[in-house]
Amino acid sequence: MQSLIDPVVALAIDAGHKILEVYSSDFEVQSKDDDSPLTQADLASHHCIVAGLASLTPQMPIISEESGLPDYEERSQWDRYWLIDPLDGTKEFVNRNDEFTVNIALIDHQKPVFGIVHVPVLDKTYLGCEGFGAERRDGDGTVQPIRISTASADPVRVVGSRSHRGKSLDAYLENLGACDMIPMGSSLKFCVIAEGGADLYPRLGLTSEWDTAAAQAVVEQAGGKVVTCDGKPMKYNAKEDILNPWFFVYGATDRDWLALLPDSE
C-alpha cells in the first residue's frame, strides 16, 4: 500500500490543478438532484482521478461522488475499493473562499486505511497510511510529519462547518462551555485536528462517506479519533445508503467529548 502513496499524491495534485483552472475562470454552476452545486471543476477532477486510479490499480473498484453509487448487492462484495470526492466543498468553491479539497481514500474491510486530502489553493497535501503514519507535504517540497495535540486547549478549539450549522450543534456547544469556534469548509476541519491546530470537530448533521473517508485516515494515522455518537469507529460500505451518522473528530482524550451531547440524542 505504501507504494501507492507517491503516485496517488501526484494524482491528487494533478486533479487540483484542473480544479484551479476552472476556479480562475467565469465558471457556471449547475444543481444536482439533491440541489447541491456541481461545476466543471468537480467533473474535471473526477475524470482525472478515476482514470489515474484505474491505471494504477486496474482491478480495484472505484466509488466517486460524481459517478453514482453502485447497488449495495454489488458493492457489499467488495473488501477493498477506492472512495473519492473529486471536489469536497463545492459550496466553498462557488463562494470562492478557497476552502475546498480533493479527497481520495482506500477502504479495506469497511475502514479507511489510506487517505489523501489535497488543498489546491494552498498547494498542501495531507496523507495518512497504515504502517506509514501521517504527514503534510507542501508545494515547496517541505514534508512535515503531523500529530494531533494530546492536550486540549483552554478554551477548547472547535472547528465547524462554514456552510452547515444547526440547533443540535448550538446545543452541544452550550454544554461544552467556553470555546474558540473556527468556521471552516470541507475536510480541512479534519486536517487541522490531525496537525494539532484544533481539538474537536462535532458533526451533528448528515454527511456522505466520500466526504469523510480520506480525512478520517489522516486523522487516525495522526493519532486522533473519528467516532459515532456511541463511541464506535465510523464504518464504510456497511449499509445500503452512503450517509454517515453524526460523528466526532478529536485529538486529545482528556475530556469526555461524547458526554456533552444534548439529552435528546
Summary of the structure (lengths in Angstrom):
residues: 265
radius of gyration: 17.5
end to end distance: 38.5
largest distance: 50.4
contacts: 889
relative contact order: 0.14
helix: 31%
strand: 29%
